[in-house]
Amino acid sequence: MNHLIEIRSITLKPGTPDEFQRLYIEEALPLLKHWNFDVVAHGPSLHDENSYYVIRRFDSLAQREQMEDTYYASDDWRQGPREAILALIENYTDIVLELDEDTVQRLRKKS
């Protein structure tokens, strides 16, 4: 079975990567898990100290759109870590591709 993988590449404001990582791990990640997002991996990029990545798995484009629309409109996100996290981000871009289960499992980081 193939899955859709979203790779979010985030450019952080200079001097904010440590704070972003802390907020992501302590606040955003538990919230994403509560909303049933499958976060495959996340962390600082090796090529640039102000870059961060998040890899999430979805079953379809429709599921991705529905989950993201619902989550980002929720009070959990809007009244939770949204403002603090967005204040640290310069910009981000998403790439979505299809991968088989074995490849997804090899990307998965153990937490």
C-alpha positions as CSV (number, residue, x, y, z in Angstrom):
1,M,0.0,0.0,0.0
2,N,1.3,3.4,-0.9
3,H,1.0,6.5,1.3
4,L,1.1,10.2,0.7
5,I,4.0,11.9,2.4
6,E,4.0,15.6,3.1
7,I,7.5,17.1,3.6
8,R,7.2,20.6,5.1
9,S,10.4,22.6,4.9
10,I,10.4,25.5,7.3
11,T,12.7,28.5,7.3
12,L,13.0,29.9,10.8
13,K,13.9,33.4,11.7
14,P,17.6,33.7,12.7
15,G,18.3,32.9,16.3
16,T,15.0,31.0,16.8
17,P,15.7,27.3,16.0
18,D,16.2,26.2,19.6
19,E,12.9,27.8,20.7
20,F,11.1,26.4,17.7
21,Q,12.3,22.9,18.4
22,R,11.2,23.2,22.1
23,L,7.7,24.5,21.1
24,Y,7.3,21.9,18.4
25,I,8.3,19.0,20.7
26,E,6.5,20.2,23.9
27,E,3.3,21.7,22.4
28,A,2.8,21.2,18.7
29,L,3.7,17.5,18.4
30,P,1.5,16.3,21.3
31,L,-1.4,18.3,19.8
32,L,-0.8,16.8,16.3
33,K,-0.8,13.3,17.8
34,H,-4.0,14.1,19.7
35,W,-5.5,15.0,16.3
36,N,-4.3,11.7,14.9
37,F,-1.6,13.1,12.6
38,D,1.1,10.6,11.7
39,V,4.3,12.5,12.1
40,V,6.9,10.3,10.6
41,A,9.9,12.5,11.4
42,H,10.9,16.0,12.3
43,G,14.0,18.0,13.2
44,P,16.6,20.5,12.3
45,S,17.9,20.3,8.7
46,L,21.5,19.5,8.3
47,H,22.2,22.0,5.6
48,D,21.1,25.3,7.4
49,E,20.9,26.1,11.1
50,N,17.6,28.1,10.4
51,S,15.8,25.2,8.6
52,Y,13.5,22.6,10.1
53,Y,11.5,19.8,8.5
54,V,8.4,17.9,9.3
55,I,7.3,14.7,7.5
56,R,3.7,13.6,7.9
57,R,1.9,10.6,6.4
58,F,-1.6,10.6,4.9
59,D,-3.7,8.0,3.1
60,S,-4.9,10.4,0.4
61,L,-4.9,14.0,-0.7
62,A,-8.5,14.3,0.4
63,Q,-7.5,13.1,3.9
64,R,-4.6,15.5,4.1
65,E,-6.8,18.5,3.1
66,Q,-9.6,17.5,5.5
67,M,-7.3,16.9,8.5
68,E,-5.3,20.1,7.9
69,D,-8.4,22.2,7.4
70,T,-10.0,20.9,10.6
71,Y,-6.8,21.0,12.7
72,Y,-5.7,24.5,11.7
73,A,-9.3,25.9,12.2
74,S,-9.5,24.3,15.7
75,D,-9.4,26.1,19.0
76,D,-6.7,23.7,20.1
77,W,-4.3,25.1,17.5
78,R,-5.6,28.7,17.4
79,Q,-5.6,29.2,21.2
80,G,-2.6,26.9,21.7
81,P,0.8,27.1,20.2
82,R,-0.2,28.9,16.9
83,E,1.0,32.4,17.7
84,A,4.2,31.4,19.4
85,I,5.2,29.0,16.5
86,L,4.2,31.3,13.7
87,A,6.2,34.2,15.2
88,L,9.4,32.1,14.7
89,I,8.7,31.1,11.0
90,E,9.9,33.2,8.0
91,N,8.2,30.9,5.5
92,Y,7.5,27.3,4.7
93,T,6.8,25.1,1.7
94,D,5.2,21.7,1.3
95,I,6.0,18.9,-1.0
96,V,3.7,15.9,-1.3
97,L,4.8,12.6,-2.8
98,E,3.7,9.0,-2.9
99,L,5.9,6.4,-1.1
100,D,5.5,2.7,-0.3
101,E,5.1,1.4,3.3
102,D,8.7,0.2,3.5
103,T,10.1,3.6,2.6
104,V,7.8,5.4,5.0
105,Q,9.0,3.0,7.8
106,R,12.6,3.7,7.0
107,L,12.0,7.5,7.2
108,R,10.3,7.1,10.5
109,K,12.3,8.4,13.5
110,K,12.0,6.6,16.8
111,S,10.8,8.9,19.5
